[in-house]
Amino acid sequence: MAVATSDGKAYYKIISFLKHVGVPYRDLLLSDPASSPQALATNGALNSSTTSAGKPRLVITTRKERIHLVGDNVVCIEDLGDDFGLAKEKLLSVLYPLGDDDSFIVGIDPGQRTGIAAFFNHREIESTVATSLDETILRVSELLENSPRIRRIVRIGYGNPNLALRIAKELESRYQDFMTIQLVDERGTSNLSARRKVMMSRGTRDQRAAKLIAFREGQEFQSGRLPDLRFK
């Protein structure tokens, strides 16, 4: 990942965003030929944000300065918007091109404070907490509508059946042919791998629960039919 702008305000916004989402970056000086994308392809240092040729996987700049950069791996900060979660969603879909077998998953832990966690495969996009049904539906809707055209799955914990069904019905009414909804047993998470346990340990209890739910297979929700779930 490289940052290329001479605009101080835009630079601060870009690096604040990258630090927030945890993506490493390096500066690319547009006025320095040695730091051009073409030069970086041959003499750039390799790290997690570069390709095997040393070229940045992605360059973030401004619309005004976009004309100085060649290639389809350039993103303008104005196009990412001010919502960090949705911006990260867009960024990761460019950094890690997704295939037909990949999936976008949202886990929901319904309750007074509803945990929400979204992932591209195993890359976390966002984990947050909503305090009302309307807020939950709004945030999940924003995440779904901003996701790439891959398989979308929403997994809802069934520890609170009434609220889980309300969320499922509301989402299905909006996105019936857009995604799959599953109702998930929230028990039995002790068999998680050590690596995933570390990932899941971050955030509040509600956020952690939503992350666990996101990675558990559930029973597909079908409107007009009560689920045959006997969770305790």
N, C-alpha and C positions, 0 to 999 in steps of 0.2 A: 504494500500500500504506500502511495506517495501523495504528498500534499503539495500542490502547485498553485500558489497565488501570491501576489505582491500586495493584496488588499489586507491591511491589518485586522479589520473587523471580521472579514470573511475567514481569515486564518484562525483567529481565536474561536470562531464558531465551529470550524471544521475539527480542530484538535480537541475541543471540548467534547464534541460528539464522539470522536474516535476513542478518547479516553473513557467516556461513559460506557461505550459498548465493548471495550476491551480489545480493540484491533490495533496491532502495532503499525507504526508508520515511519516514514522518513521524509525529509523536506526535499523538494525538487525545485531548484531555482530556475525560473523561466529565462532569466538573463544570462545564465551560465551554460555554455554549450556542453560542458562536461556533465551537466546534470539533466540534459534533455532526455526524453524517453528513448530516443535512438541510441544515445551514448550509454544509458543504463542497461540496454540490452546486451552490451558487450563488456562493460566494466563495473556493473553494479554488484554490491555485496549481496550474497544470498541470505535470505531469512524467510520467516513464515509468510511474509507479505510479498514475496517475489516468485517469479516462475523459475524453472530450471535454467533459463538463459540469463537470469539476473534482471529481467525487465519487470517492473511493478505489475502485479496482477490487476491493480486498479489505481487510477489517478483521480483525485478529487480536486476540482478547481471551481472557478466561477463562470457564469455564462459569458461574461465579458472577455475572459481570458481563454475560453474554450478554443477560440480560433487558432491559438498558438500551439495546440496539441493535436497530434495525429493518432488515430486509432479508435477502436470501438470499446476500449477499456477505460474511457474517461467519463466521469460522472460530475455533474454540476451540483454544488451544495444547495442551490435554490430548488432543485428538483427533488431533493430528499425531504424537504419540509422541516417543520419544527418539532414533530412528534418523534422522539428518539426510538420508540419501539417500532413504529412503521418504517422509519428511516433505516433501522438496522435490518428489517425484513427485506427492503429493497437492496441494501448493500450486500448482504450475504448471498442473495440470489444471483448477483453479478460475480462476486468473488468465487463462489462455488457453484458453477452451472449444474442444474439439477436434471436428472434423467427421468425416464418414464416410470421407473420403479421407486422413485423417491416420494416422500410424503410430507405434508404439512400437518402437524398435529397440535390440537389445542386441548389441554386438560383443564377441567373445571371441578373445583371442590365447593359445592353449594353450602351456604350457611349464612349466618348473620354477617359475617365477613367472607365473601366468596373469593377463593383463590383462583387465579387464572394463570396458566403457563403455556407458552407457544414455542414450538420447535420446528426447524427444518431437519428432518431426520433426528440426529442427536445434538444438533447445534441449537443452543437456546436463543430464542429471539427476545422473549420477554417473560417476566413473572411479576404479577401485580395482584392487588386486592381491590375488589369492588364492594361497595357497601349497600347496594340495592339491586333488585332484579333488572331495572332499566339500565343501570350502569354496567351490569354484567353483559347484557345483550348488546349494548352499544359497543363495548370494547371488543367482544368476540367478533361482532360484525365487521368492525374496522380491520381487525387482523385477517379475517377470512377474505374480505374484498381486496385487500392489499397483497395477498399471497399470489405466487406464480401459478400457472395452470398445471398443477400436479394433483395427485390424490390428496384430498382434504378429509381429515378425520377429527371429529369433536368427541372427546371422551368425558363423560359426566359421572362423577362419583354418586353412588346411590345410597349414601349414608343418611341423606335427608330426602326420602322418596318424593314428597309433595313438591319441594322446590326443584329437584332434579327433573321431574316430569314437566313442570312449568317452563323451565329453561329449554328442555328438549323440544317441546311443542312450539315454542316461540321461534326457535332457530329453524325448525323444520318448515314452519309456515313461510319463512323468508327465503330459505335456501334449499328447497326440497330436492332439486336435482344437482345441487352444487357441491354436496359433501355427504359423508356418512356420519351418523350419530350413534354412539355406543354408550350404554349404561354400564358402569364398572363397579365391581366389588372392591371396596377400599381396603380390605384386609389382605394379609399374606404378603407383605413387602420385604420380608426378611431375607429373601433369596436374591436381592439385588447385588450386583458386582460391587467390589470396593470402590472402583472408579466412579460408578454411577452414584453410590452413596455419598461421596464427597460432593458431587455436583448437586444432588438433591438437598444437601444440608444447608445450602445458602438460602437466605430469606426468612420470612415469618413462617409460622406453622401452617397457615393457610396456603402460602406459596409453595412450601415443600409438599404439602398434600396434593396440590394441583399437578406438580411435576411427577409425582408417583403415579397419579391417575393417568397422565398422558401416556405412560409406557406400559399400561396394563390392558390386555385385550378384554373387551366387554361384550355384552349382548346387544345386537343392533336394535335400535329403537324404530318402531313402526307405528305411525299415527293410527289411532282408532283401535289399538290392540294393547291391552295391559301387559307389561312385561312379566315373564315367568321367572322372577328373581326372588330367591329366598335367602337374601343376605341377612346376617345377624349384626 
